[in-house]
Amino acid sequence: MTRGLAGNLDAMPKALIVWGGLDFHEPLQISELFDSILKEEGYDVTLSNDLDSLADTELMNSLDLFIPHWTCGELTPDQLQGVIEAVRDHGVGIAGNHGGMCDAFRSHMEWHFMTGGQFVSHPGPAGHKYTVEFCRDDQSSIMADMEDFVFESEQYYLIVDPGVTALATTRFPQPGADGPHVENPCDMPTIWTKKFGKGKVFYSALGHCRAEFDRPELPEIMRRGFLWASR
């Protein structure tokens, strides 16, 4: 079976989605959507709300793709190392969105080093409008043919690894933003890729709750990211 942007042939690629943490990001509902996207692409998908899944090294190392959706929370050393080693040493892809990946496990620096960023603020009202602008300098980008769009949601301000490849940005500050950082205008990376050892990493800051994925750009962004990151 052809695996689209992943570019490999595999009868049944394997993915694990681990969901949980704070309920306001609707981790189960979004994880079920991700499950349906992957199954349409021919993946064998396991959903789990048990972080001990991450410490199962045989399981983790057998995956093609790992998707976390767990806002905040804590990992044991075995759970953290299970993920790090699967991605870094075995080439398992990791992909996710919003707080489920880059506001997860705040106290674990190794997690942030792997994922490429960490949420630090909402610079403005929760429902303000901003433009998602796709980067045009690389036509080989997996988002190269995506059109810019105006999105109404909370905007993420993140501390970002300077080594990521930004695929889309949002402009800061937007009208209505306040706080001490408004005198530092910037283009905030919002969708990015990076490498972590043998593995590939994909992240999108978009998608606070399941209803936001009714906008067709959001599931398409995630579909492309999943396929790109997969081993």
N, C-alpha and C positions, 0 to 999 in steps of 0.2 A: 504494500500500500504506500503510495507517495505521501510524504509528510510535508507538503507545501513548502513554506519558508524554512523549515528545518533542514530540508534538502537531503534527507536520508531515506533509505528504504527499510522498513521494519514492519513485521506483521502486526504487532500490537505494542506500541510504545507505552510505557508505564508512567503514571503521574500520581502523586500524593498531594492532597489538599488537606492542610491542618487548620482548623478554624476554632475560634474562641476569643477570649478576652472581653473587652468592653462591648456591651450589647448595642450601643447607639450606632455602631458601624455595620450593624446587621450582618455579622460574619457568616452565619449559616445561609442566609438568603443569597448573598453574593457568591459564596462558595458553591452553592447549587447551580448558579448561573455559569460559573467557571467550569463546573463539571459538565454541563450540557455543551459548552463550547468545545471542550476537549473531546468529548465523546463523538461529536460531529466530525472531528478530525481523526477519529479512529483510535483514540487512546483508551487504555484500560486504566480507569481512575478509581482511586480509593479516597474516600472522605473520612477524616478522623477528627474528633475533638479532644484527643488525648496527646499531650506533649510528649509522653513517653514513646510515642511512635518515632520521634526524632533520635532517640537513643538506640533504636533497633538498627544497628549498622548493616546487617544483611539486607534489610528492607531499603534503607536509605541509599546504599551503594548500588542497588539494582535499578533505581529509578532513572528515567530520562528527564523528568521534570518534577521539581518540588515547588508548591505554591503555599506560602503562609498567609493566613488572614487572622492575625491574633494581635489586637491592639493592646499595648502595654504588656503586663505579665512579666514573669521571670522564668528563666531556664536553669535547670541543674547543669553542672559541668558536663555530664554525659550527654544531655540533650543538645547543648550548644556544640560540643565537639562532633556529635553525630552529623549535624548539618554542615559545619565547617569542613570536615573531612570529606563528606560526600561531594560537595561542590569543588573544593580546592584540589583534592587528590584524585577523585574519580570522575570528574567532568559532569556531574549532575547539574542541570540547569536550575536556576531559581528565578521566579518571576512573581510579581504581586503588585498591589496597588494601595494607595492612600495610607491610612494608619495601620492597615493590616500587615504591612511589610516595613514601612519606614517610620512608624511610631510604635514599633514592637520592641519589647525587651530593652527598655531604655538604659538599663544599668550595664549592658553588655557591649563593650567597645568593639569586640571582635565581630559582633553582628553588624554594627554600623560600618565597619571597615569592609565587610563583605558586600552589604547591600548598596553602599555608596551614598547614603544620606540619612538624615534624621530630622523629623518635624520639630520645629521650635516655636512656631507662632501662627495664629490666624490674623494676618494684617488687614483687618477690616471686618465689616459685618458678614454674618454667616451666609447671606444670600445675595451678595453683590455680583455684578457682571464683570467678567474679564475675558480677554481674548487668548485662546490657546494658539500660539504661533509656531508652526512647524519649521524646523531648520532646513534651509534650502541648499546648503553648501556641499552636500554629499548626496548625489543622486542614487548611490547604492544603499542609502538608508532604507530601513524597512518601512518608514513612514513617508518616503519621498513623494508619493502621489496623494497624500492626505491634504485636505484643504483646511486652512485656518477656520476656527469657529468661535463664536461667542458663547461662553458657558456661564451659567448662574449657579453658584455654589460657594462654599467656603474656599478661600484661596490658601494654599499651603506655602508658608515660608520655611525653608529647609536649610540646614547646614549640609553642604554638598561636597563630596569628594571631587577635587579639581581634575581627577583623572577620568571622570565619566565622559561618555559621548552623549551630549544633549541632543535629543531628537525633537523636543518642543520646549518652549519657554512661555512664561507669563510675565507681564510687566508689573513691577512693583515700584512705587505705590499706585494703587488704583484709587479713584475718587471714593472718599469715605474712610480710607485707611487712616489710622492714627497710631500713636505710640512713638517711642524714641528713635525708631529706625527709618522714619519717613524721609529724612534728609539724605538717605543713601539709596538713590534710585538704581535699579538693576533689572536685568532680565533673569528671572529665577528659573533654573532648570526644572521642568515639570514631568517630562518623560525622558528616560535615559537608558543607556546600556553601558555595561562595563564587563571586563573579564576579571575572574578571581581564580587564580591558579589555572586548572584545566577547565573550569566551569564558566558559563556565561550567565550574566545577571541582567534582568529587565525590570524596570520600575515605572509606574505611572502614578502621579499624585492624585489623579482624578477618580471620582466615584466614592463619595461619602456614604451613600446608602444605595440600596437596590434600585429604587425608583430612578436614580440618575442614569442607570444603565439602559433606560428606555430610549435615551438619546443614542442613535445608531453608531455614532463615532466611538463611543466608549467600549462596547463589546468588540468592535473591530480592532481598536488599539490593543486590547488585551489578547485577542486571537493572534495577531501578528507577533506580539511579544512572546507569547507562550511558544509558538513555533520556532521563533528565532533562538530562544534560550535553550530549547531542548537539546539534549545530547545527541 
